[in-house]
Amino acid sequence: MRTSFNIPDELLEEFDQVWQDEGIDNRSRAVREAMQEYIESHSQLEELTGNVVALVAFDYRHHEVIKDLHSVQHEYQDVILNTSHTHQGEWCLESLFCRGTVERVRELSYQLRDFDGVHRVKLMVLRDSNR
């Protein structure tokens, strides 16, 4: 199947450099591998049940979303134990140490992804109730 995407030039250039450096045959192959990794990491989160201890990290442009981010963090104070914040030029990096139901932590990470000013959201489950 053929498809098209709108991708910023800078991101595409960086992606092309990485897959070429790794010796992957072509961009289509690299995109398939990236999509498989995305599906695996997100479906794993969907399959978890019970309580988790997790780290949610994200980067964002402070001036674009700070008020909305604070509202979200207050909405999820039942699972956010503490936060850490640092500045990298015009970008901010925030980490949220969380403990609670996987549903609440999952909702939190999805809400953070909804903001245009948030660049990336990474979730690392440190412990789940099945371990």
N, C-alpha and C positions, 0 to 999 in steps of 0.2 A: 504494500500500500504506500502510495506517495502522500506526503503531508507537508505543510509548511508552518513555520513558526516565526514570530517576531521576536528577535533576540538582539539586544544591544551589541553593536560592533565590538566593543571592548571585551565583553563576555565571550563572544564567539572566537575572537582571536586568542584569548587565553585558553579556552577549551581546545581549540585546534592545536595549540602548542603542546598541551599536556598529552593528548592522545598520540600525537606524532612522536613526542619524546619517549613514550612508552612502547612505541613500535606497533601500534594498532594499525591495521591495514587501511582503514578509511573512516570518514566521519560517521557514516551510517552505523558501522559496527560500534564505534565509540558511543553513539547516542543509545543504541540498543543496550549496551552494557550499563550505561548510566541509568537508564530507565529500569532495568532489572534490579539494580542496587536500591533505587528509590522505592520500588514496590516491596522488596524484601524488608527494608528497614521500617517502612510504614505499616505493612501488614503485620509485622511482629508486634508493633505497638497495639494494633487493633485486636490481636489475639489474647493479650494479657487480661487477666481479671484480678480482682482483689485489691490489695494495697501495694503501693510501690514507694521506694525512695528514689528520687530522680533529680537530675540536674538539667535545667532548661537554660540554654545560652542563646543569646541573640544579639545582633548588632543593628544599629539604627542611626538615623540622623536626628539628633536631639530636637532641633527646632521644629521638625515636621510632626512629631507624634508624642511628645513628652506628656502632655496633659491626658491624652487618651490612654497611654501606657500606665500612668499612675492610677487611673480609674480601673483598668483591668486588674492591676496588681492588688488593689483594695478589694475588688470583687472576689479574688482567689486567696485572700489572706488565711483561709482555713487550711490551705495546703502549702503555701509559701512560708517556709521557716525563716529564711534570711535571704538577703540579696547582696550582690557585689557589683560595683559599677566602676568603670574606668573610661578614660577618654583616649581616643586615637585620632587626632586631627579633628575633622568635622564629624567623625563617627563616634558613637558610644558603644561600649560592649557591656552587656548586663548578664549576670548569671543569677538564677533563682534556684535555691536548694529547696526541694519540695518533698513532702511526705503526705500521703493520703491515698484516696481511691484512684485507681488508674483512670477512671472516667473523668475525674476532675482535672488531673494532670494533663490528660489528653486534650480536654476542652481548652485548658489554658494555652497549650502550645498551638492549637488551631486558631484561637483568638489572636494570638500574637502574629501569626502568619497573615492575618487579614489586613494588616496595616501596610499601606504602600511604602511608608518610610522605614519599615523594618526590612532589612536586607536578607538575613538568614535566621532561621530558628533551628537549633539542634537540640535534640532531647536524648539524654543518656540515662537509661534505667540502671540504677546501681544495685537495686535489690527489689525482688518482687515477692509476694506472699507464697509463691510456689518453691522458693529456694530456701 
